[in-house]
Amino acid sequence: MVKSKKRMRQKLFKRNNGLLVSFLFLCGSVLSQSIEDLYVKMPDILNPTLSSQNRLELLEYHKAHQSDSTLNRFGNQVYLVLMDTLNEHIVVKNTATSTFDMKLNYTTDSVPYIGIIRTVCAPVCHSIVEFYDTAWNAIPLQFSMPKAIEWLDGKRINPDIIDSGWLKKTLDISFIGLSFGSDNNIITAKNNSLDFLSAVDRKIIRPFITDKIFSYKLKNRMWVQEP
């Protein structure tokens, strides 16, 4: 009876130990994925203009110093703008009017996550950003897109010269371009909204707008604007 219980405990230990080893191997496999692996193997629905084979060819041509371009599913040229393996960052011009920006980042507790910025210029450039874990499940890292009015410099506005209400109304529609910084957990924002205005309105408003590039850093799963 004692020997039987001992054998049972040994079997349970071996099984649990085997499960632990498998789990650690799986975690290691996920954590060891490079930006190149993730880009090539990402679900096609997240990058529909390029198949997995297209993405692989684009990177392989670049590494072989043959070309930085390939053809997408529709036979149009695609360009590799940036492949930074050190900072785990890839930028691809998918079409003449759209850019795909992808970066592998790590939270403060070293958990990897993927950020994707899609920018479309039609003709004014505007971006959206999404976040995923390394298994391609969407994750809620809260990023609030800044509005054009946030670039208004109140110190420059003289109510005797310009109507602040008209300024705010004119800047009601925002076109903001985003990009990932070279450092971990950084997103920068550029105001493109003036390009949407008429030449007359742009000339009037331009003196009251700052050219500052806004910077945001991930803190406690929220993107916080830096001073």
N, C-alpha and C positions, 0 to 999 in steps of 0.2 A: 504493500500500500504506500509506504514511504517512498520507495523507488519509483512507483508510478507517478506520484505527485511531483517528484524531482524531475522526471523526464518531461512531464507536462510543462513545468516552469521553464525548462530549457528550450522547449519548442516555442513557447510564447515569447521568450526572450529573443530567440533567433528571428521569429517572424516580425516582432516589433523593431528589432535592430535592422532587419531588411527593409522595412517600410521607411525607417528613418533615413537610411542610406539612399533609398530611391527618392525620397522627398528632397534631401540635400542635393542630390544630383540634378533633379529637376530645377531647383532654385538656382543652382550654379549655372545650368544651361541657359535659363532665362536671363540671369544677371549678366552673363558673359556675351550676350548678343550685342554686336556692334551696330552703329548707325547704318552701315552698309547692309548688314543682314536684315535689319528691320525695314529698311526702304525697299529692298527687293521682295521680301516676303509679306509685306503689308497687304491687307485685303484690297482687291482691285476697286471695290466700291468707294474707297477713300481717295483713290487717284485714278479715276475712270479713263482718262485720256491715254494712259500708259499701262500696258500689260506687265506682268512680272518679268517676262522675257525682255521687253523694251527697257525696263529699269536696270536689269542685269547688264544688258548690252551697253547702256549708257555709262555705267560705272567701269565696266571692263575695258571699253575703248579708252576711257580717261586714264586708267592705270597703266595701259599699254602705250600711252603717249601717242595714240592714233588719232583720236578725235574727242571733242567734248560735246558731240551732238549725235542724235539718232532720229528715227522717224517714229511718231506716235501711231496710235491705232488708225488714225485717219490719213496717214501719209504725210503729215506736216512735220516740220523740223522742230526738235526739242533740244534745248541747250542746258548743259550742266554749268551753272553759274559759280557754284562753290561746292567743294567737297573737302571738308576739314575733319579729318579722322581724329585729330588730337582733341578737338572740342566737340566731337560727335555732332556735326552740323552739315546738312546738305541743302542747297538751294537749286531749284530747277525751274527754268522758264518753259512751262508746259506748252504754251501757245504764244502767239504774238502779243496777246493782251493779258495773260495770266501767269502768275508765279507761285510755285509750291515751295514753302520753306519749312524744313523739318529738323528738329533738334532733340537729342536725347539728353535729358537733364536728370538731376538727382535731388530729392528732397533733403532737408536737414538731417533726417535719420537714414540717409543713404539709399532710399528706395528709388529705383529708376522710373521715369515716366517720359512719355513722348509728347512733344508739343508740335502742332502743325498750324502754320499760318498760310492762308490762301489769300492772294491779292489779285484783284481783277481791276484792270484799267479800261473803263468803257465810257468816255475816255479818261475820266478822273479816277485815280487809283484809290481803292478802298479795300480793307482787309477784314478777315474774320479769323479767330483763333480757336483751336480745339485741343483737348488734352486726352491722352490715353495711357493705360498701363501697357506693359510689354506683351500682354496677351491680346491687345487691341480692344479692350473694354473702355468705354468712355468714362472719365473720372471728373468729378466736380471741383475743379480748381477755379475759384471765382475770379474772373477778370471783367471789370467794368470798362467798356469802351469809352474813352474820353470824347467829349463833344467839342466842336469847333470853337464855341464861345469861351472855353477854358484857355484859349490862346490870346484872348483879349487882354491888353495891358491897361488896367484901370487908371494907372498913373498918367497915361498919355491922353486920356479922354477929357476934353474940355467941353462941358455941356453948353457953353456959349457958341461953340463951333460945330459940334456934331451931336445929333440926337442919339443917346445911348439906347433908347428903345428901338430905333430903326436899325442900329448896329446888331442888336441881339436877334431881331426878326430876320435880318438878312443872313445871319450865320446860323439859322435854325436847322439847316440841312448840313450834316457833317460827312466829310470824306477823310478818313484817317488811315494812313499806311502804317502797318506794324512790321517789326522784324525782331529776331532774337539777337541778343547781345552775345559777344564772344564768351563772356563770363557765364557761369552757371546761374540759372533762374533769373534771367534778365530779359525783359521785353521793352523795346523802345517804340515810341509813337511819334509820327510826323503828321502835321496838319496839312492836308491837300485841298482843303475846302475853298480856298481862294480861286483855285483853278476852275471851279464850278460857276463862279460869278461872271457877270458881264464885265467887259473891259472897263466900263465907266465905274461900276460899283467896286471893282477890285482896286482901282486907283484911289477911290475915296477911303476904303477900309484899310488898305495896306499899312498906313502909318500907325494904326492902332493895334496891329497884330504882332506878337513876338514870334521869332523864328525858332524858339527853343524846342529841342527834341526832348519829349517827356520820357522818363525812365521808370520802369516798374520792377519791383523785386518780390519774389514769392516769400511770404511769411505766414506760417500757420494756415497753409492751403488757400490763402488769399493773396492777390497781387496788389501790392501797396505802392503808391507813387512815391518816388524818392524826391527829396528837396532839390 
